[in-house]
């Protein structure tokens, strides 16, 4: 899968899911691991919600706060899927890290 920046990533095993989203470990061409959130959009309303989430994440990434996971890249996984690329949290989720 190729993202907006031109970065090529390979989707690995699923590590989380919820609602219409799935999170996988993904690897770039150098083998560096990331978290890849795949948002399924099966209707125009879901597509609008996913695009809104993308825009919020793009805006929040500019804040650069330690409790905000920065969006690294994004793209289309398929015609009915938006994908968001984040740093991989090695010791659980962002929530786990905040709680620690």
Buried (B, 14 or more C-beta within 10 A) or exposed (E): BEBEEEBEBEBEEEBEEEEBBBBBBBBBEEEEBBBBBBBBBEEEEBBEBBEEBBEEBEEBBEEEEEEEBBBBBBBBBEEBBBBBBBBBBEEEBBEEBEEE
